[in-house]
Amino acid sequence: MLNTHRAARRIRSAVAAAALATAVVAPVTLGAGTAQAATVRCAHHTTGTCGTHVRHPAGVMAKCKDGTWSYSRHFSGTCSRHHGVRYWFK
């Protein structure tokens, strides 16, 4: 009986871990009907604030502190003439 409880606990733990891993890895998609719908992910490589809560157009690298969108291909210099980066998206 004790082994049955341990096995059930291990299975529940494995299922919970798999569900959590899927939720962390899978990107969240904003509503398809919005004009600025895009995939939202956290940028772990940056020191700025992650913009997971900010709606943004597809292909945007960052949102600058002055409110403009940056489509730069490289991180270096992104928003340098716009008071820096407020949110990173990639």
PyMOL Python script that loads the backbone (N, CA, C, O; Angstrom):
from pymol import cmd

cmd.read_pdbstr("""\
ATOM      1  N   MET A   1       0.828  -1.188   0.000  1.00  0.00           N
ATOM      2  CA  MET A   1       0.000   0.000   0.000  1.00  0.00           C
ATOM      3  C   MET A   1       0.873   1.252   0.000  1.00  0.00           C
ATOM      4  O   MET A   1       0.577   2.215  -0.708  1.00  0.00           O
ATOM      5  N   LEU A   2       1.941   1.243   0.787  1.00  0.00           N
ATOM      6  CA  LEU A   2       2.839   2.380   0.857  1.00  0.00           C
ATOM      7  C   LEU A   2       3.514   2.626  -0.488  1.00  0.00           C
ATOM      8  O   LEU A   2       3.689   3.776  -0.891  1.00  0.00           O
ATOM      9  N   ASN A   3       3.895   1.556  -1.188  1.00  0.00           N
ATOM     10  CA  ASN A   3       4.514   1.706  -2.500  1.00  0.00           C
ATOM     11  C   ASN A   3       3.542   2.294  -3.505  1.00  0.00           C
ATOM     12  O   ASN A   3       3.957   3.036  -4.395  1.00  0.00           O
ATOM     13  N   THR A   4       2.257   1.981  -3.387  1.00  0.00           N
ATOM     14  CA  THR A   4       1.243   2.537  -4.277  1.00  0.00           C
ATOM     15  C   THR A   4       1.137   4.043  -4.085  1.00  0.00           C
ATOM     16  O   THR A   4       1.023   4.783  -5.062  1.00  0.00           O
ATOM     17  N   HIS A   5       1.172   4.502  -2.848  1.00  0.00           N
ATOM     18  CA  HIS A   5       1.113   5.937  -2.567  1.00  0.00           C
ATOM     19  C   HIS A   5       2.357   6.655  -3.092  1.00  0.00           C
ATOM     20  O   HIS A   5       2.266   7.753  -3.639  1.00  0.00           O
ATOM     21  N   ARG A   6       3.512   6.024  -2.919  1.00  0.00           N
ATOM     22  CA  ARG A   6       4.748   6.629  -3.432  1.00  0.00           C
ATOM     23  C   ARG A   6       4.715   6.721  -4.951  1.00  0.00           C
ATOM     24  O   ARG A   6       5.111   7.736  -5.524  1.00  0.00           O
ATOM     25  N   ALA A   7       4.250   5.676  -5.593  1.00  0.00           N
ATOM     26  CA  ALA A   7       4.170   5.678  -7.056  1.00  0.00           C
ATOM     27  C   ALA A   7       3.200   6.748  -7.541  1.00  0.00           C
ATOM     28  O   ALA A   7       3.484   7.459  -8.505  1.00  0.00           O
ATOM     29  N   ALA A   8       2.061   6.861  -6.876  1.00  0.00           N
ATOM     30  CA  ALA A   8       1.078   7.877  -7.256  1.00  0.00           C
ATOM     31  C   ALA A   8       1.653   9.277  -7.052  1.00  0.00           C
ATOM     32  O   ALA A   8       1.434  10.162  -7.879  1.00  0.00           O
ATOM     33  N   ARG A   9       2.372   9.481  -5.975  1.00  0.00           N
ATOM     34  CA  ARG A   9       2.980  10.786  -5.709  1.00  0.00           C
ATOM     35  C   ARG A   9       4.032  11.116  -6.768  1.00  0.00           C
ATOM     36  O   ARG A   9       4.113  12.255  -7.227  1.00  0.00           O
ATOM     37  N   ARG A  10       4.830  10.135  -7.152  1.00  0.00           N
ATOM     38  CA  ARG A  10       5.842  10.359  -8.192  1.00  0.00           C
ATOM     39  C   ARG A  10       5.199  10.691  -9.529  1.00  0.00           C
ATOM     40  O   ARG A  10       5.684  11.557 -10.257  1.00  0.00           O
ATOM     41  N   ILE A  11       4.118  10.011  -9.851  1.00  0.00           N
ATOM     42  CA  ILE A  11       3.417  10.280 -11.113  1.00  0.00           C
ATOM     43  C   ILE A  11       2.842  11.686 -11.098  1.00  0.00           C
ATOM     44  O   ILE A  11       2.977  12.421 -12.076  1.00  0.00           O
ATOM     45  N   ARG A  12       2.199  12.069  -9.993  1.00  0.00           N
ATOM     46  CA  ARG A  12       1.651  13.433  -9.893  1.00  0.00           C
ATOM     47  C   ARG A  12       2.758  14.472 -10.011  1.00  0.00           C
ATOM     48  O   ARG A  12       2.584  15.492 -10.678  1.00  0.00           O
ATOM     49  N   SER A  13       3.887  14.220  -9.370  1.00  0.00           N
ATOM     50  CA  SER A  13       5.011  15.155  -9.448  1.00  0.00           C
ATOM     51  C   SER A  13       5.539  15.263 -10.874  1.00  0.00           C
ATOM     52  O   SER A  13       5.853  16.357 -11.343  1.00  0.00           O
ATOM     53  N   ALA A  14       5.635  14.133 -11.561  1.00  0.00           N
ATOM     54  CA  ALA A  14       6.127  14.138 -12.940  1.00  0.00           C
ATOM     55  C   ALA A  14       5.169  14.873 -13.866  1.00  0.00           C
ATOM     56  O   ALA A  14       5.600  15.634 -14.732  1.00  0.00           O
ATOM     57  N   VAL A  15       3.870  14.650 -13.688  1.00  0.00           N
ATOM     58  CA  VAL A  15       2.867  15.336 -14.513  1.00  0.00           C
ATOM     59  C   VAL A  15       2.893  16.834 -14.239  1.00  0.00           C
ATOM     60  O   VAL A  15       2.824  17.635 -15.170  1.00  0.00           O
ATOM     61  N   ALA A  16       2.991  17.215 -12.978  1.00  0.00           N
ATOM     62  CA  ALA A  16       3.047  18.637 -12.631  1.00  0.00           C
ATOM     63  C   ALA A  16       4.304  19.285 -13.204  1.00  0.00           C
ATOM     64  O   ALA A  16       4.242  20.406 -13.710  1.00  0.00           O
ATOM     65  N   ALA A  17       5.432  18.601 -13.133  1.00  0.00           N
ATOM     66  CA  ALA A  17       6.676  19.147 -13.682  1.00  0.00           C
ATOM     67  C   ALA A  17       6.590  19.302 -15.194  1.00  0.00           C
ATOM     68  O   ALA A  17       7.061  20.297 -15.745  1.00  0.00           O
ATOM     69  N   ALA A  18       5.992  18.326 -15.868  1.00  0.00           N
ATOM     70  CA  ALA A  18       5.835  18.413 -17.322  1.00  0.00           C
ATOM     71  C   ALA A  18       4.909  19.557 -17.707  1.00  0.00           C
ATOM     72  O   ALA A  18       5.173  20.276 -18.671  1.00  0.00           O
ATOM     73  N   ALA A  19       3.830  19.727 -16.962  1.00  0.00           N
ATOM     74  CA  ALA A  19       2.894  20.820 -17.251  1.00  0.00           C
ATOM     75  C   ALA A  19       3.560  22.171 -17.020  1.00  0.00           C
ATOM     76  O   ALA A  19       3.374  23.096 -17.810  1.00  0.00           O
ATOM     77  N   LEU A  20       4.326  22.290 -15.959  1.00  0.00           N
ATOM     78  CA  LEU A  20       5.027  23.537 -15.670  1.00  0.00           C
ATOM     79  C   LEU A  20       6.075  23.833 -16.736  1.00  0.00           C
ATOM     80  O   LEU A  20       6.198  24.973 -17.184  1.00  0.00           O
ATOM     81  N   ALA A  21       6.823  22.824 -17.142  1.00  0.00           N
ATOM     82  CA  ALA A  21       7.841  23.023 -18.179  1.00  0.00           C
ATOM     83  C   ALA A  21       7.208  23.458 -19.491  1.00  0.00           C
ATOM     84  O   ALA A  21       7.751  24.318 -20.184  1.00  0.00           O
ATOM     85  N   THR A  22       6.078  22.881 -19.836  1.00  0.00           N
ATOM     86  CA  THR A  22       5.377  23.262 -21.062  1.00  0.00           C
ATOM     87  C   THR A  22       4.880  24.691 -20.966  1.00  0.00           C
ATOM     88  O   THR A  22       4.969  25.438 -21.940  1.00  0.00           O
ATOM     89  N   ALA A  23       4.365  25.083 -19.831  1.00  0.00           N
ATOM     90  CA  ALA A  23       3.853  26.443 -19.654  1.00  0.00           C
ATOM     91  C   ALA A  23       4.978  27.469 -19.719  1.00  0.00           C
ATOM     92  O   ALA A  23       4.779  28.569 -20.236  1.00  0.00           O
ATOM     93  N   VAL A  24       6.146  27.130 -19.206  1.00  0.00           N
ATOM     94  CA  VAL A  24       7.271  28.059 -19.207  1.00  0.00           C
ATOM     95  C   VAL A  24       7.862  28.205 -20.600  1.00  0.00           C
ATOM     96  O   VAL A  24       8.229  29.310 -20.999  1.00  0.00           O
ATOM     97  N   VAL A  25       7.961  27.113 -21.347  1.00  0.00           N
ATOM     98  CA  VAL A  25       8.591  27.122 -22.667  1.00  0.00           C
ATOM     99  C   VAL A  25       7.654  27.645 -23.742  1.00  0.00           C
ATOM    100  O   VAL A  25       8.102  28.342 -24.652  1.00  0.00           O
ATOM    101  N   ALA A  26       6.379  27.333 -23.666  1.00  0.00           N
ATOM    102  CA  ALA A  26       5.431  27.724 -24.709  1.00  0.00           C
ATOM    103  C   ALA A  26       5.184  29.226 -24.673  1.00  0.00           C
ATOM    104  O   ALA A  26       4.879  29.777 -23.615  1.00  0.00           O
ATOM    105  N   PRO A  27       5.314  29.897 -25.818  1.00  0.00           N
ATOM    106  CA  PRO A  27       5.038  31.334 -25.846  1.00  0.00           C
ATOM    107  C   PRO A  27       3.557  31.617 -25.700  1.00  0.00           C
ATOM    108  O   PRO A  27       2.715  30.802 -26.080  1.00  0.00           O
ATOM    109  N   VAL A  28       3.248  32.770 -25.149  1.00  0.00           N
ATOM    110  CA  VAL A  28       1.866  33.204 -24.990  1.00  0.00           C
ATOM    111  C   VAL A  28       1.518  34.067 -26.184  1.00  0.00           C
ATOM    112  O   VAL A  28       2.280  34.972 -26.527  1.00  0.00           O
ATOM    113  N   THR A  29       0.388  33.813 -26.827  1.00  0.00           N
ATOM    114  CA  THR A  29      -0.022  34.603 -27.972  1.00  0.00           C
ATOM    115  C   THR A  29      -1.166  35.505 -27.571  1.00  0.00           C
ATOM    116  O   THR A  29      -2.126  35.061 -26.942  1.00  0.00           O
ATOM    117  N   LEU A  30      -1.067  36.767 -27.933  1.00  0.00           N
ATOM    118  CA  LEU A  30      -2.130  37.716 -27.649  1.00  0.00           C
ATOM    119  C   LEU A  30      -3.284  37.472 -28.600  1.00  0.00           C
ATOM    120  O   LEU A  30      -3.134  36.739 -29.578  1.00  0.00           O
ATOM    121  N   GLY A  31      -4.427  38.069 -28.333  1.00  0.00           N
ATOM    122  CA  GLY A  31      -5.621  37.879 -29.150  1.00  0.00           C
ATOM    123  C   GLY A  31      -5.375  38.124 -30.630  1.00  0.00           C
ATOM    124  O   GLY A  31      -4.729  39.107 -30.995  1.00  0.00           O
ATOM    125  N   ALA A  32      -5.880  37.244 -31.486  1.00  0.00           N
ATOM    126  CA  ALA A  32      -5.652  37.338 -32.923  1.00  0.00           C
ATOM    127  C   ALA A  32      -6.346  38.549 -33.525  1.00  0.00           C
ATOM    128  O   ALA A  32      -5.943  39.007 -34.594  1.00  0.00           O
ATOM    129  N   GLY A  33      -7.371  39.081 -32.881  1.00  0.00           N
ATOM    130  CA  GLY A  33      -8.117  40.199 -33.428  1.00  0.00           C
ATOM    131  C   GLY A  33      -7.473  41.554 -33.179  1.00  0.00           C
ATOM    132  O   GLY A  33      -7.922  42.557 -33.734  1.00  0.00           O
ATOM    133  N   THR A  34      -6.441  41.605 -32.363  1.00  0.00           N
ATOM    134  CA  THR A  34      -5.816  42.889 -32.080  1.00  0.00           C
ATOM    135  C   THR A  34      -4.848  43.270 -33.182  1.00  0.00           C
ATOM    136  O   THR A  34      -4.242  42.410 -33.821  1.00  0.00           O
ATOM    137  N   ALA A  35      -4.711  44.558 -33.395  1.00  0.00           N
ATOM    138  CA  ALA A  35      -3.828  45.053 -34.453  1.00  0.00           C
ATOM    139  C   ALA A  35      -2.368  44.792 -34.123  1.00  0.00           C
ATOM    140  O   ALA A  35      -1.542  44.658 -35.026  1.00  0.00           O
ATOM    141  N   GLN A  36      -2.047  44.719 -32.848  1.00  0.00           N
ATOM    142  CA  GLN A  36      -0.662  44.541 -32.456  1.00  0.00           C
ATOM    143  C   GLN A  36      -0.422  43.158 -31.860  1.00  0.00           C
ATOM    144  O   GLN A  36       0.416  43.009 -30.971  1.00  0.00           O
ATOM    145  N   ALA A  37      -1.137  42.155 -32.332  1.00  0.00           N
ATOM    146  CA  ALA A  37      -0.963  40.808 -31.798  1.00  0.00           C
ATOM    147  C   ALA A  37       0.416  40.281 -32.166  1.00  0.00           C
ATOM    148  O   ALA A  37       0.863  40.424 -33.304  1.00  0.00           O
ATOM    149  N   ALA A  38       1.077  39.679 -31.204  1.00  0.00           N
ATOM    150  CA  ALA A  38       2.400  39.120 -31.435  1.00  0.00           C
ATOM    151  C   ALA A  38       2.697  38.103 -30.347  1.00  0.00           C
ATOM    152  O   ALA A  38       1.999  38.040 -29.335  1.00  0.00           O
ATOM    153  N   THR A  39       3.724  37.316 -30.559  1.00  0.00           N
ATOM    154  CA  THR A  39       4.153  36.359 -29.558  1.00  0.00           C
ATOM    155  C   THR A  39       4.920  37.100 -28.472  1.00  0.00           C
ATOM    156  O   THR A  39       5.731  37.981 -28.760  1.00  0.00           O
ATOM    157  N   VAL A  40       4.658  36.736 -27.224  1.00  0.00           N
ATOM    158  CA  VAL A  40       5.283  37.423 -26.099  1.00  0.00           C
ATOM    159  C   VAL A  40       6.217  36.456 -25.391  1.00  0.00           C
ATOM    160  O   VAL A  40       5.809  35.364 -24.998  1.00  0.00           O
ATOM    161  N   ARG A  41       7.461  36.856 -25.231  1.00  0.00           N
ATOM    162  CA  ARG A  41       8.439  36.057 -24.503  1.00  0.00           C
ATOM    163  C   ARG A  41       9.305  36.986 -23.667  1.00  0.00           C
ATOM    164  O   ARG A  41       9.435  38.174 -23.963  1.00  0.00           O
ATOM    165  N   CYS A  42       9.877  36.440 -22.648  1.00  0.00           N
ATOM    166  CA  CYS A  42      10.774  37.224 -21.813  1.00  0.00           C
ATOM    167  C   CYS A  42      12.187  37.138 -22.379  1.00  0.00           C
ATOM    168  O   CYS A  42      12.635  36.058 -22.764  1.00  0.00           O
ATOM    169  N   ALA A  43      12.876  38.246 -22.432  1.00  0.00           N
ATOM    170  CA  ALA A  43      14.248  38.277 -22.918  1.00  0.00           C
ATOM    171  C   ALA A  43      15.189  38.128 -21.732  1.00  0.00           C
ATOM    172  O   ALA A  43      15.384  39.077 -20.972  1.00  0.00           O
ATOM    173  N   HIS A  44      15.769  36.958 -21.567  1.00  0.00           N
ATOM    174  CA  HIS A  44      16.608  36.674 -20.408  1.00  0.00           C
ATOM    175  C   HIS A  44      18.016  37.246 -20.538  1.00  0.00           C
ATOM    176  O   HIS A  44      18.746  37.306 -19.549  1.00  0.00           O
ATOM    177  N   HIS A  45      18.409  37.664 -21.734  1.00  0.00           N
ATOM    178  CA  HIS A  45      19.768  38.120 -21.975  1.00  0.00           C
ATOM    179  C   HIS A  45      19.977  39.578 -21.609  1.00  0.00           C
ATOM    180  O   HIS A  45      21.095  40.083 -21.717  1.00  0.00           O
ATOM    181  N   THR A  46      18.951  40.252 -21.189  1.00  0.00           N
ATOM    182  CA  THR A  46      19.034  41.693 -20.992  1.00  0.00           C
ATOM    183  C   THR A  46      19.039  42.072 -19.524  1.00  0.00           C
ATOM    184  O   THR A  46      18.712  41.267 -18.652  1.00  0.00           O
ATOM    185  N   THR A  47      19.411  43.297 -19.276  1.00  0.00           N
ATOM    186  CA  THR A  47      19.333  43.832 -17.920  1.00  0.00           C
ATOM    187  C   THR A  47      18.116  44.725 -17.764  1.00  0.00           C
ATOM    188  O   THR A  47      17.812  45.170 -16.657  1.00  0.00           O
ATOM    189  N   GLY A  48      17.415  44.994 -18.861  1.00  0.00           N
ATOM    190  CA  GLY A  48      16.212  45.819 -18.824  1.00  0.00           C
ATOM    191  C   GLY A  48      15.009  45.030 -18.346  1.00  0.00           C
ATOM    192  O   GLY A  48      15.130  43.867 -17.961  1.00  0.00           O
ATOM    193  N   THR A  49      13.866  45.658 -18.372  1.00  0.00           N
ATOM    194  CA  THR A  49      12.627  45.035 -17.935  1.00  0.00           C
ATOM    195  C   THR A  49      12.069  44.161 -19.041  1.00  0.00           C
ATOM    196  O   THR A  49      12.055  44.558 -20.206  1.00  0.00           O
ATOM    197  N   CYS A  50      11.612  42.977 -18.682  1.00  0.00           N
ATOM    198  CA  CYS A  50      11.000  42.072 -19.648  1.00  0.00           C
ATOM    199  C   CYS A  50       9.608  42.576 -19.982  1.00  0.00           C
ATOM    200  O   CYS A  50       8.841  42.922 -19.083  1.00  0.00           O
ATOM    201  N   GLY A  51       9.275  42.621 -21.258  1.00  0.00           N
ATOM    202  CA  GLY A  51       7.997  43.181 -21.684  1.00  0.00           C
ATOM    203  C   GLY A  51       6.920  42.158 -21.959  1.00  0.00           C
ATOM    204  O   GLY A  51       6.201  42.283 -22.951  1.00  0.00           O
ATOM    205  N   THR A  52       6.781  41.137 -21.104  1.00  0.00           N
ATOM    206  CA  THR A  52       5.777  40.105 -21.358  1.00  0.00           C
ATOM    207  C   THR A  52       4.360  40.632 -21.245  1.00  0.00           C
ATOM    208  O   THR A  52       3.435  40.035 -21.797  1.00  0.00           O
ATOM    209  N   HIS A  53       4.172  41.731 -20.545  1.00  0.00           N
ATOM    210  CA  HIS A  53       2.831  42.278 -20.341  1.00  0.00           C
ATOM    211  C   HIS A  53       2.485  43.365 -21.356  1.00  0.00           C
ATOM    212  O   HIS A  53       1.384  43.913 -21.314  1.00  0.00           O
ATOM    213  N   VAL A  54       3.397  43.684 -22.257  1.00  0.00           N
ATOM    214  CA  VAL A  54       3.208  44.781 -23.204  1.00  0.00           C
ATOM    215  C   VAL A  54       2.853  44.231 -24.580  1.00  0.00           C
ATOM    216  O   VAL A  54       3.575  43.392 -25.119  1.00  0.00           O
ATOM    217  N   ARG A  55       1.750  44.696 -25.148  1.00  0.00           N
ATOM    218  CA  ARG A  55       1.395  44.299 -26.511  1.00  0.00           C
ATOM    219  C   ARG A  55       2.324  45.030 -27.470  1.00  0.00           C
ATOM    220  O   ARG A  55       2.606  46.217 -27.304  1.00  0.00           O
ATOM    221  N   HIS A  56       2.795  44.293 -28.480  1.00  0.00           N
ATOM    222  CA  HIS A  56       3.722  44.901 -29.423  1.00  0.00           C
ATOM    223  C   HIS A  56       3.578  44.261 -30.796  1.00  0.00           C
ATOM    224  O   HIS A  56       3.153  43.111 -30.909  1.00  0.00           O
ATOM    225  N   PRO A  57       3.931  45.007 -31.843  1.00  0.00           N
ATOM    226  CA  PRO A  57       3.858  44.467 -33.199  1.00  0.00           C
ATOM    227  C   PRO A  57       4.863  43.332 -33.388  1.00  0.00           C
ATOM    228  O   PRO A  57       5.879  43.277 -32.696  1.00  0.00           O
ATOM    229  N   ALA A  58       4.582  42.444 -34.308  1.00  0.00           N
ATOM    230  CA  ALA A  58       5.490  41.340 -34.612  1.00  0.00           C
ATOM    231  C   ALA A  58       6.813  41.893 -35.136  1.00  0.00           C
ATOM    232  O   ALA A  58       6.823  42.866 -35.889  1.00  0.00           O
ATOM    233  N   GLY A  59       7.911  41.288 -34.749  1.00  0.00           N
ATOM    234  CA  GLY A  59       9.222  41.680 -35.230  1.00  0.00           C
ATOM    235  C   GLY A  59       9.904  42.774 -34.439  1.00  0.00           C
ATOM    236  O   GLY A  59      11.024  43.162 -34.771  1.00  0.00           O
ATOM    237  N   VAL A  60       9.267  43.277 -33.413  1.00  0.00           N
ATOM    238  CA  VAL A  60       9.851  44.360 -32.626  1.00  0.00           C
ATOM    239  C   VAL A  60      10.899  43.799 -31.672  1.00  0.00           C
ATOM    240  O   VAL A  60      10.670  42.782 -31.018  1.00  0.00           O
ATOM    241  N   MET A  61      12.040  44.461 -31.596  1.00  0.00           N
ATOM    242  CA  MET A  61      13.108  44.062 -30.681  1.00  0.00           C
ATOM    243  C   MET A  61      12.863  44.643 -29.287  1.00  0.00           C
ATOM    244  O   MET A  61      13.040  43.958 -28.280  1.00  0.00           O
ATOM    245  N   ALA A  62      12.452  45.920 -29.242  1.00  0.00           N
ATOM    246  CA  ALA A  62      12.306  46.600 -27.956  1.00  0.00           C
ATOM    247  C   ALA A  62      11.361  47.783 -28.080  1.00  0.00           C
ATOM    248  O   ALA A  62      11.069  48.258 -29.178  1.00  0.00           O
ATOM    249  N   LYS A  63      10.890  48.248 -26.927  1.00  0.00           N
ATOM    250  CA  LYS A  63      10.151  49.505 -26.867  1.00  0.00           C
ATOM    251  C   LYS A  63      11.055  50.498 -26.153  1.00  0.00           C
ATOM    252  O   LYS A  63      11.532  50.239 -25.048  1.00  0.00           O
ATOM    253  N   CYS A  64      11.281  51.628 -26.792  1.00  0.00           N
ATOM    254  CA  CYS A  64      12.176  52.640 -26.236  1.00  0.00           C
ATOM    255  C   CYS A  64      11.466  53.436 -25.147  1.00  0.00           C
ATOM    256  O   CYS A  64      10.239  53.432 -25.058  1.00  0.00           O
ATOM    257  N   LYS A  65      12.252  54.114 -24.326  1.00  0.00           N
ATOM    258  CA  LYS A  65      11.696  54.894 -23.220  1.00  0.00           C
ATOM    259  C   LYS A  65      10.861  56.077 -23.685  1.00  0.00           C
ATOM    260  O   LYS A  65      10.035  56.587 -22.928  1.00  0.00           O
ATOM    261  N   ASP A  66      11.068  56.520 -24.931  1.00  0.00           N
ATOM    262  CA  ASP A  66      10.251  57.621 -25.445  1.00  0.00           C
ATOM    263  C   ASP A  66       8.975  57.123 -26.119  1.00  0.00           C
ATOM    264  O   ASP A  66       8.218  57.919 -26.676  1.00  0.00           O
ATOM    265  N   GLY A  67       8.729  55.805 -26.073  1.00  0.00           N
ATOM    266  CA  GLY A  67       7.497  55.239 -26.607  1.00  0.00           C
ATOM    267  C   GLY A  67       7.589  54.707 -28.019  1.00  0.00           C
ATOM    268  O   GLY A  67       6.611  54.152 -28.519  1.00  0.00           O
ATOM    269  N   THR A  68       8.726  54.852 -28.683  1.00  0.00           N
ATOM    270  CA  THR A  68       8.872  54.345 -30.047  1.00  0.00           C
ATOM    271  C   THR A  68       9.255  52.874 -30.026  1.00  0.00           C
ATOM    272  O   THR A  68       9.786  52.378 -29.032  1.00  0.00           O
ATOM    273  N   TRP A  69       8.982  52.170 -31.133  1.00  0.00           N
ATOM    274  CA  TRP A  69       9.316  50.755 -31.279  1.00  0.00           C
ATOM    275  C   TRP A  69      10.654  50.635 -31.985  1.00  0.00           C
ATOM    276  O   TRP A  69      10.931  51.410 -32.900  1.00  0.00           O
ATOM    277  N   SER A  70      11.484  49.694 -31.588  1.00  0.00           N
ATOM    278  CA  SER A  70      12.767  49.463 -32.243  1.00  0.00           C
ATOM    279  C   SER A  70      12.737  48.114 -32.950  1.00  0.00           C
ATOM    280  O   SER A  70      12.440  47.087 -32.341  1.00  0.00           O
ATOM    281  N   TYR A  71      13.049  48.131 -34.243  1.00  0.00           N
ATOM    282  CA  TYR A  71      13.120  46.917 -35.051  1.00  0.00           C
ATOM    283  C   TYR A  71      14.573  46.557 -35.345  1.00  0.00           C
ATOM    284  O   TYR A  71      14.845  45.871 -36.331  1.00  0.00           O
ATOM    285  N   SER A  72      15.502  47.001 -34.521  1.00  0.00           N
ATOM    286  CA  SER A  72      16.922  46.770 -34.784  1.00  0.00           C
ATOM    287  C   SER A  72      17.234  45.281 -34.807  1.00  0.00           C
ATOM    288  O   SER A  72      16.538  44.474 -34.191  1.00  0.00           O
ATOM    289  N   ARG A  73      18.285  44.937 -35.524  1.00  0.00           N
ATOM    290  CA  ARG A  73      18.691  43.534 -35.641  1.00  0.00           C
ATOM    291  C   ARG A  73      19.687  43.130 -34.564  1.00  0.00           C
ATOM    292  O   ARG A  73      19.874  41.942 -34.303  1.00  0.00           O
ATOM    293  N   HIS A  74      20.329  44.116 -33.937  1.00  0.00           N
ATOM    294  CA  HIS A  74      21.351  43.846 -32.931  1.00  0.00           C
ATOM    295  C   HIS A  74      20.989  44.571 -31.633  1.00  0.00           C
ATOM    296  O   HIS A  74      20.349  45.622 -31.658  1.00  0.00           O
ATOM    297  N   PHE A  75      21.397  44.011 -30.524  1.00  0.00           N
ATOM    298  CA  PHE A  75      21.072  44.588 -29.224  1.00  0.00           C
ATOM    299  C   PHE A  75      21.863  45.863 -28.960  1.00  0.00           C
ATOM    300  O   PHE A  75      21.359  46.808 -28.353  1.00  0.00           O
ATOM    301  N   SER A  76      23.099  45.874 -29.420  1.00  0.00           N
ATOM    302  CA  SER A  76      23.963  47.022 -29.183  1.00  0.00           C
ATOM    303  C   SER A  76      23.407  48.268 -29.863  1.00  0.00           C
ATOM    304  O   SER A  76      23.152  48.265 -31.067  1.00  0.00           O
ATOM    305  N   GLY A  77      23.226  49.308 -29.103  1.00  0.00           N
ATOM    306  CA  GLY A  77      22.750  50.568 -29.650  1.00  0.00           C
ATOM    307  C   GLY A  77      21.248  50.687 -29.807  1.00  0.00           C
ATOM    308  O   GLY A  77      20.760  51.722 -30.259  1.00  0.00           O
ATOM    309  N   THR A  78      20.508  49.660 -29.446  1.00  0.00           N
ATOM    310  CA  THR A  78      19.053  49.718 -29.567  1.00  0.00           C
ATOM    311  C   THR A  78      18.515  50.850 -28.696  1.00  0.00           C
ATOM    312  O   THR A  78      18.821  50.923 -27.506  1.00  0.00           O
ATOM    313  N   CYS A  79      17.730  51.714 -29.281  1.00  0.00           N
ATOM    314  CA  CYS A  79      17.105  52.866 -28.605  1.00  0.00           C
ATOM    315  C   CYS A  79      18.123  53.864 -28.055  1.00  0.00           C
ATOM    316  O   CYS A  79      17.807  54.622 -27.138  1.00  0.00           O
ATOM    317  N   SER A  80      19.332  53.875 -28.599  1.00  0.00           N
ATOM    318  CA  SER A  80      20.371  54.757 -28.056  1.00  0.00           C
ATOM    319  C   SER A  80      20.019  56.233 -28.195  1.00  0.00           C
ATOM    320  O   SER A  80      20.453  57.046 -27.378  1.00  0.00           O
ATOM    321  N   ARG A  81      19.256  56.589 -29.192  1.00  0.00           N
ATOM    322  CA  ARG A  81      18.857  57.992 -29.364  1.00  0.00           C
ATOM    323  C   ARG A  81      17.410  58.230 -28.932  1.00  0.00           C
ATOM    324  O   ARG A  81      16.797  59.239 -29.281  1.00  0.00           O
ATOM    325  N   HIS A  82      16.886  57.287 -28.174  1.00  0.00           N
ATOM    326  CA  HIS A  82      15.502  57.389 -27.697  1.00  0.00           C
ATOM    327  C   HIS A  82      15.442  57.185 -26.186  1.00  0.00           C
ATOM    328  O   HIS A  82      14.453  56.673 -25.663  1.00  0.00           O
ATOM    329  N   HIS A  83      16.500  57.586 -25.491  1.00  0.00           N
ATOM    330  CA  HIS A  83      16.587  57.535 -24.024  1.00  0.00           C
ATOM    331  C   HIS A  83      16.711  56.120 -23.470  1.00  0.00           C
ATOM    332  O   HIS A  83      16.455  55.907 -22.285  1.00  0.00           O
ATOM    333  N   GLY A  84      17.094  55.152 -24.289  1.00  0.00           N
ATOM    334  CA  GLY A  84      17.307  53.789 -23.823  1.00  0.00           C
ATOM    335  C   GLY A  84      16.087  52.901 -23.999  1.00  0.00           C
ATOM    336  O   GLY A  84      15.049  53.329 -24.503  1.00  0.00           O
ATOM    337  N   VAL A  85      16.238  51.645 -23.567  1.00  0.00           N
ATOM    338  CA  VAL A  85      15.195  50.628 -23.737  1.00  0.00           C
ATOM    339  C   VAL A  85      14.317  50.564 -22.497  1.00  0.00           C
ATOM    340  O   VAL A  85      14.820  50.491 -21.377  1.00  0.00           O
ATOM    341  N   ARG A  86      13.009  50.591 -22.697  1.00  0.00           N
ATOM    342  CA  ARG A  86      12.065  50.393 -21.594  1.00  0.00           C
ATOM    343  C   ARG A  86      11.746  48.905 -21.458  1.00  0.00           C
ATOM    344  O   ARG A  86      11.790  48.366 -20.352  1.00  0.00           O
ATOM    345  N   TYR A  87      11.424  48.232 -22.573  1.00  0.00           N
ATOM    346  CA  TYR A  87      11.083  46.807 -22.559  1.00  0.00           C
ATOM    347  C   TYR A  87      11.806  46.089 -23.685  1.00  0.00           C
ATOM    348  O   TYR A  87      11.887  46.598 -24.803  1.00  0.00           O
ATOM    349  N   TRP A  88      12.333  44.904 -23.391  1.00  0.00           N
ATOM    350  CA  TRP A  88      12.920  44.019 -24.399  1.00  0.00           C
ATOM    351  C   TRP A  88      11.911  42.944 -24.754  1.00  0.00           C
ATOM    352  O   TRP A  88      11.177  42.472 -23.886  1.00  0.00           O
ATOM    353  N   PHE A  89      11.866  42.553 -26.014  1.00  0.00           N
ATOM    354  CA  PHE A  89      10.954  41.503 -26.450  1.00  0.00           C
ATOM    355  C   PHE A  89      11.676  40.301 -27.042  1.00  0.00           C
ATOM    356  O   PHE A  89      11.081  39.226 -27.124  1.00  0.00           O
ATOM    357  N   LYS A  90      12.909  40.431 -27.449  1.00  0.00           N
ATOM    358  CA  LYS A  90      13.665  39.314 -28.037  1.00  0.00           C
ATOM    359  C   LYS A  90      14.927  39.099 -27.261  1.00  0.00           C
ATOM    360  O   LYS A  90      15.709  38.207 -27.589  1.00  0.00           O
TER     361      LYS A  90
END
""", "prot")
cmd.dss("prot")
cmd.show_as("cartoon", "prot")
cmd.util.cbc("prot")
cmd.orient("prot")
